[in-house]
Structure formats: structure tokens, C-alpha cells
Amino acid sequence: MGGTEQDYVKEAFDTNWIAPLGPNVNAFEQAIKEELGNTVHVAALSSGTAAIHLGLELLGVGKGDDVICQSFTFSASANPISYLGAQPVFVDSELDTWNMSPELLRKAIESGIKEGKKPKAIIAVHLYGMPYKVTEIKAIADEFQIPVLEDSAEALGSSYHEMPCGTFGDIGILSFNGNKIITTSGGGALVSKNRTYAEKAVFLATQARDEAPHYQHSNIGYNYRMSNVLAGIGRGQMEVLDDRVKARRSNHHYYKEQLGQFEEIEFLNEPNGYFSNRWLSCILTPSFEIREKLRLALLNENVESRPLWKPLHLQPIFSTAKHFVDGTSASLFERGLCLPSGSNLSNEDLERVVITIKTVLS
Ligand SMILES: Cc1ncc(COP(=O)(O)O)c(C=O)c1O
């Protein structure tokens, strides 16, 4: 926490705004809007997953539809496709950003159209805070007139050619889960340049109550709005977002400086014009065996590290889903490791990680 969160939470208590609406929710949405350059409308929600669910519904996804989703991501990117009775079609990554491959995206769309089933939406993810190939993905989406849901859950504070992540999709989503760059303990937001989407998201997130003096419903609604108490935490967190990004980038810089000389260790560099919040600092090793050796050596020092995301097309729950892959994300999963990346790591913590890795490699 940054320090002022409790003041805003206290304000909620003092004014008795203990509800999924109120001044903190409005002010938090305004702060996100300003952070994203005032070009978007924002609906604060109970989680990033809820934002994806509502986003897909607003883009017209329904029963039986195909939705293209980056395979190399957390399962929450794809689960809402199933909530809606639609099917995911997974697309592999490219090596420049580890995100959705434009070539495989085109293949997936063309194959769907050939079979008489044009995909209804594309979920592209800025994984670990690294922006996906925005221009290329958007060009393909525009060519085939398929909307993009931009999963920016891990990328608040990242940008692409100086434009903030979260503002590129027809709908963007953010997460404020406990492990994210800033947090409200649990929370998320739906973001869109289209005011109607943000307004409809709030409507659906508050049980879809029609305008009437009584309780009147013409739609199925959800209870997905953010609490005014948690939005107070969010207001305080927005004040320290820049510091958190600096801290995470500094972790990454330190790891690269200390470990970059080992030929067994590769980092994901920022392509020209890409700015990553470096939510997690990740390394690539030459093999599964070396990855495991490093992970176990760190564990032996009581330091947790984790393999990169297991691609969704390899997950048991999605084993029958269509996929367009070339082995990239499977290889990243086998060879990659997320190093400790918290914004509160001390120099001693970081040194411990580096010494452990150096000892294994030398
Ligand atoms: C890429 C990605 N998408 C979606 C989510 C879902 O966000 P939430 O945990 O707020 O539901 C997360 C994080 O949890 C995520 O990392």
C-alpha cells in the first residue's frame, strides 16, 4: 500500500458509503480515465474476469460462437468465453513480445470463415505487461471486421508508441487483483472509447435494472460492480502507480544487468516503441532441465519462482478446443521462469535471487 488508501477507506466509513457505488467508485474511475489519457470511459467492476465476461457479452458473443483467444495467458482470459456458451479458438504467440501471433491470427480467422463460422471476437493479451503487436493485430481485426477485447489485466502503466495499454481494443479490461501492479485486493475495470459500452457495463453489472420506480428487468444482469470501500484502496493506489512501475522496471533492469552475461539466460527485450511495466520479470533458459534446476535451487533458498503460463491449448479443460499453434508458447512454458518481481523487494532480496542463479550456472 502507498499510504493514502486508508484515508479514502475511512472516508467511505465516515460517510456510510458502504455499497457498490459512491464517491470513491466515481473518483477511482476518473483517476483511471486520466491515467489512460482521458480518451476512454471506465466502469469499475468486481474483477478483471467480470470485465471480460461483460465485455464479451457487449461485443455480442453468445451461445455457439467462436472467440479467438491468445493461448499463452492465464485461464481467466478465456473462462468467460465458456460462461457465455461460446467456444475458444486458441492462437499461439510470436517471439518478439510473447503475445498473439498476427500470422496465426489470420490463419485462425480465415479457417473459421472457410468453415462458415466467422469468429465473433478476438481476445489479445499484453502478457506480463509487454504490449502485444497492436498495429498488426488491429489491422487484421479491422480487415475482417472482428472486434478486439484487449486484456490489459497485467499491463496498467505499459504503453505502445506512447499510447497507454487498455485503450487499444473496442473494449479493454484491467485487473486490480492482489498480485497486480496496483491492487484493490480484488477488482477490475472495463474501459472503452465507446461511452455506450461503459454505460451498458454498469447497467449489466448492477443487475440490469430498467428505469422504473419498481424493480423492472428486461435483461439478465450480474452483481459485478466494485465496492466503494475497495475503490477507496484503488484511489490511493493510483497515486503510487508510477512508483510501482519504476520499482518493477528496476527489478528487471537489475536482473538483466546481473544475469545478462550468461548465455543460458535470455530476457524479453522491449521492441522499439514498446514500454512494459515489467509486471513480472521473466527469463528464458535453453531447456526444461535448466529451468527446473534454477527453480529448485531458488526453492531450496526459500525463494518462490514460477514457470511461465502454461498455454491454454495444453490445459486439460481446453483439450478439445480448436487451436492454431506453432510450438512457440509450449516452448516458452517449458523453458521460461518468472523471477520474484514484487515492487517491495529489497536490494538484499534481489541479490539473493541473483546469487542463487549465478551459483547454479557457474
Ligand atoms: C491476463 C489476465 N487476464 C485476466 C485476469 C483476471 O483478472 P481478475 O483476477 O481481476 O479477475 C488476470 C489476472 O488475474 C490476468 O492475469
The ligand as a MOL file (V3000), in Angstrom:
LIG
                    3D

  0  0  0     0  0            999 V3000
M  V30 BEGIN CTAB
M  V30 COUNTS 16 16 0 0 0
M  V30 BEGIN ATOM
M  V30 1 C -4.0380 -11.9270 -18.2870 0
M  V30 2 C -5.1080 -11.9020 -17.2440 0
M  V30 3 N -6.3910 -11.8010 -17.6270 0
M  V30 4 C -7.3860 -11.7320 -16.7420 0
M  V30 5 C -7.1450 -11.7820 -15.3870 0
M  V30 6 C -8.3210 -11.7640 -14.4500 0
M  V30 7 O -8.3250 -10.7160 -13.5700 0
M  V30 8 P -9.0200 -10.8720 -12.1140 0
M  V30 9 O -8.1190 -11.7200 -11.2860 0
M  V30 10 O -9.1190 -9.4640 -11.6210 0
M  V30 11 O -10.3550 -11.4950 -12.3210 0
M  V30 12 C -5.8130 -11.8920 -14.9300 0
M  V30 13 C -5.4290 -11.9160 -13.5050 0
M  V30 14 O -5.8650 -12.4740 -12.6170 0
M  V30 15 C -4.7820 -11.9780 -15.8810 0
M  V30 16 O -3.5110 -12.1130 -15.4860 0
M  V30 END ATOM
M  V30 BEGIN BOND
M  V30 1 1 1 2
M  V30 2 1 2 3
M  V30 3 2 2 15
M  V30 4 2 3 4
M  V30 5 1 4 5
M  V30 6 1 5 6
M  V30 7 2 5 12
M  V30 8 1 6 7
M  V30 9 1 7 8
M  V30 10 2 8 9
M  V30 11 1 8 10
M  V30 12 1 8 11
M  V30 13 1 12 13
M  V30 14 1 12 15
M  V30 15 2 13 14
M  V30 16 1 15 16
M  V30 END BOND
M  V30 END CTAB
M  END
